[in-house]
Structure formats: C-alpha cells, structure tokens
C-alpha cells in the first residue's frame, strides 16, 4: 500500500480569505463582561484603557494597543468607569470552510503596542472598513474583505517591530473554575457564593474579595449581567414570551427579570425588543455588553 505524503499547509497568512461578519466603533464607560466569540476578533483601542483577561493571563491595554483573538476564546474586558473607552472591533471568519482546528491565525493572541505610523494606518483602514461594511452595497463587501486583510497584515507586521504588551500577574487562574461554574449554571437560580468559592478552592470571604478585585464587580452583579446578556441573545426570537425568558435565564419570575433587565440596560425588556428590531441584539459574543448608563453617543454603542 502506497501512502501519499501529506502536503504541508502553507503559512496562515498565505491562506487568508477573511469573511467579515461584524464591524463597529464603540465608545462606552465601564465596559465589563465575559464573552466567547465564534469568530476571530480584531480589536484596536483608539482611546482609553482596559484590562483584557485572555485564558489565564491578564493584559493591561492602552490607547494604540491591538490584538487578534482566535475563535472560542473566553475573554474578559474590564474598563474604568471614569474614562471613556473607544474600541474598533471587527469579527471575521478567517478561513471559511476550514476545519475548526485549522482556523486559528496564531497559537497565541498577538497583543502589541502599535507605533505611531501603524496606529494611523489602522485608524484609516478601519474607518474605510466600517464605511464599506455598513454601506448597504453588496459589492463593497469585497472592499471590506481586502481592508480586513490589510488590518491583519498591519498587526502582524507590528508584532515583529513593536514591543509586545506583557501579561500581568493575576489571581485570574484562582477564580477561573468559579467562572466556568457560573457560565454553566447561571440558569439554575441563585448560586451561593459558597458554591462558587468551593469551585475555586477558596473560603467564601477570600473568594468574594478576589472575585471583586479581578472582575471589578461583586459576584451577584456579574451573575445578573451574565443572565441579561444571555436573555438579550434570545430576544431576537419574538416568539419567546418574557416569562419563558425569565425562567431559562435563572430569574425567579418575570417581575424579577424585568427589574434586572431595566437596571442593566436602562430600558424595559419589551421596549428593548421593540427597538432592536427583528434581528435583535443576538450576538452574545460580540462585546454586546449592556449599553452603559452614560454613553458618549447613542449611536456609538451599536452600529
């Protein structure tokens, strides 16, 4: 039996054919939450700073820093409520039709601090990408694909010529088992701090302190916002009654759900569903955090 030798795959950048899925320029204060995206995510910090927790490492990113996250990477973003954070974000399918194991651009998310020339090039290319993607003209999606490729090339070029952002020491690894528990059982009613603390092998008091320090909020608030994000992802289906949404997201009743939804998003769930349209805000993993209480511009939250 003669076996054919396997032809080695060319480097990722020779196989790139990105299909752009989401493009937005987002300004907010106090952005916080945890997401898992099905696509690659390009993120550029145009203004402000934030902590990005990627897997078991924490990175402090400032204006001019950028990264590409691979698909299905759980990431946490924590930004200060005292200063505006402006993000340029693009979700893209890097190798359409490729097997999941071969769909990553790099093994590690490249987190780099761009030089002045690369910053301006990224700003310019992203603005044109945003305009092309949202133009409503199908043929401009071809232009968007080319601009997405250009942005990837700019970041990879900067990775070799700029100082990478160093990960910070963190207690993130200690609370990650508890976060996994929360994301698995968030729909099962109230989760006591003691249960989450046991998952992290910590005392309840130590865990509560460490969780707040790492996540920037107490456990009960994080759990509430996690449930609301999940509810928002389901609200595109207008056939699901609010009472059923409340039940499947872990709230005791529709009143508790409506009260929490209004507190997190600033609007009642019925009004949110009406404003979001038929396609809703269904992308759970698109940094679709609840709109902040004091956005710089309403249109900056979702474009």
N, C-alpha and C positions, 0 to 999 in steps of 0.2 A: 504494500500500500504506500503510495507516494503522497506525502503531505506537502501541500504548498506552504512555502514560507509566508508568514504574515507580513504584509507591507506595513511598516511603522507609520503611525499617523503623523502628518505634518504638524508643526507647532500650532498652538491655538490661534495665533494671530494670522496664520495663513488660511484658516478655515472659517473666519468670522463672516457671518451673514446676518447681522442683527435685525430682528423684527421688533420695532419699538411699540410698547404697549401703553405706557403711561408717561406723561411729561408734565411737570408742574414746577412753578416757582412759588414757594410757600414761605410766608412770614408769620411768625407767631411768638408768643412769650410763654415760657414754662412748658414747652413741649415735653411730654414724658409718656413712656409706654413701652411695650414689648411687642415685636412683630416677627412673623415668619413669612417671607415673600416667596412665591413660586418662581420668580424670575431673577436674573441678575439685576442689581440695583446700583446705579451710578449716583453718587451724592457729592455735591460740592457746597461747602459752607461759604456763602458770599458775605455774610455778616454775622457777628456774634460768635458764640462758642457753645459746645455741648460735650458731654461725656457719651461715648459710644461703647457699649459693652458687647463684644463680639465673642461668642462662645465663652471662654473662661478668662478673657483678658479685657481690661478696661483702657480705653484710649481717650485722651483729652484732645479734642479737635478745636481749632480756632479758625478765624476767617482766613481763607486761602488754602485750607486743607481739603483733601478729596479722598474718596475711596470707592472701590467697586466691591460689592458684597455678592457672593455666589448664591445660587438658589437655595432655599430651605435653611438658611442660616438664621437662627433665632438671635435677634439683636435688640438691645435696649437703648433708648435715647433719653438722656436726661439733660434738660437745659434750664438755665436760671430764669425765674420769672421776672427778674429785674432788668433784663436787657433783651431786645428783640433778636430773634434767630431767623436768618433768611437762608433757606436751603434751595438748591437747584437739584431736582430729583428726576431721574429717568429710569423706568423699568423696561428691560428688554430681554427678549429670548435670544440668546447668543448664537446657538446652533440649532435652528428649527429642525425638528425631526430626529435629533441626535438622541442616543441612549442617555438616560439620566446620569450615569457615571462619567460620561464624557462631556458633560455640558458645562463644566467649570472652566473659567478662563485661567485661573491660577489656583494653586493649592491654598495659599494664604490670601486673605483680603489685603490688597495693597493700600496702605494708609500713608499718604505722602503729603508733605507741605510743598505746595507749588511755588516756584519762583515767580517774580513779577510778570515776566513775559508770558509764562504759561497761564497765569491767572487771567490775564486779559484775553488770551486766546480761548480759554474755557468759557469765560463770560460771553464773548462774542458768538462762539459756536453754539452755546446753549440757547441764547436768545433766538438765533435763527432756527434752531431745532424746535423750540417752543412755538414759534410763529408757523413753521411748516406743519407741525403735527396738528395744531388747532385751526388750520386754515379752512378746513372743510372741503378741500380739494383733493381727491384721491391721488392724483399724480404727484402731489407734493410729499406723499409718504415715501416715495423713492428718494427725495431730497433728505427727508428725515433719517432714513437708513444711512445715507452717506455721512450726515453730520454726527450720527451716533458713533459710527466707525471712527470719525475724526476725534471725538471726545475720548474714546477708548485709547487711541494712539497717543493722544496728548498725555493721558495719565500714565501709560506705560513708559513713555519717554521720560516723564518727570521722575518716575520711580527709580530710574538709574542715575539721574542727575541731581536729585534733591535728597535732603536728609529725611529718612522715614520718621514718622511720629512714633515715639517709644511707648509701649504699653506701660500702664501704671500698676503698682502693687495694689491689690484689692482683696476684699473679702468676698468678692463675687462668687468664687468657687464654693464658699461655705453655704451660700443661700440658693445656689442653682438647683439642688434637689428639691427645695421647697417650691421654687418657681415652676419646676416641672410638675409637681403635685397640683399647684394652683391651675395650671393650664389644662390639666387632665380632669380635675374635679370641680371646676368653677361652677358647673351647672347643678351641683348636688346640694344646694342650700348653703347655709353659713358654715364656713370652715374655721374651726377654732385655731387660734394662734398656736396652741399646744400641739396640734396635729402637724402643722407646717414646721414647727420647731423640731419635732421628732424626726421629720424627714431630713432636716439639716443637722441632726445630732447635736442640738444646742438646747440650752434651757430656754424657756419661753421668754424670760426677760432679756436674755442676751440676744436671742434671735430677733425680737421686736426692735431692739436698738440697732442691730446690724442691718436688718432689712431696711429700716428707715434711712440709715446712713448711705446704703448702697443705692436704693431706689428713689430716694428723695421724697418719700411719702410713706405713711403707715400701711400696714398690710390690708386693712379693711378698705382703704381708698383705692389701692392698687387692684384689689379683687373687684370692687364696684366698677372701675373703669374698664377692666378686662371684660366683664359681663356686658357692659354697654357697647364696647367695640364689637363684640360678637353679635349683639342684637342689631346693630347698625348693618352688619354684613347680611343679616337675614331679612331686613326690611324691604329689600328690593322686591321680594315676593309679596305682593299686595294681598295674596290670599291667606296669609298667616295672620290670624287675629292677635291683637295685642296681648290678650290673656294667655294665649299659647306661647307667644314670645317671652312673656314674663316667666312662665313655667320652665321653658327649655333653657333659659339663661340663669336660673338659680334664684329668682326672686319669689318671695312668699305669695304675692298676689299682684294684680295689675296696678293697684294703687302704689305699692312699693316700687314697682318697676317704673311707673310714670314719674314718680317723685325723683328717683335716682337719675333717670334719663334727662329730666329737665335740669337737675343740678350739674350734671356733667357737660351737657351740650348747650344749655341755655334755652332750649325750646322743648315743647311737649312732643312725645313720640308721634302723635297724629300729625302735627304740623311739620315735623321733620320729614315724615314720609311724603307729605304733600309737596314740600319744597324740593325734595331730592329727585323727584320725577320717577319715571318707570324704571330707570336703571339704577336708581338709588345711590347709596354710598357703599357698594357691595364689596369693595376690595379691602378685605381685612388686613392684608399685608401690604398696604401702600402708604404707610405712615399716615393712615387715615385716622389720626387721633382726634378725639372730640375737639371741636373748634374752641380755641381759648376764649376766656371771658372778655379779653381786650385786644382783639386782632388789630393790626395796623390798618388793614383794609379788608372788607368782607371778601373781595374777590381773590385775595391772596391765599385764602385757605384752601380753595379747590377750584382749579381751572379746567 
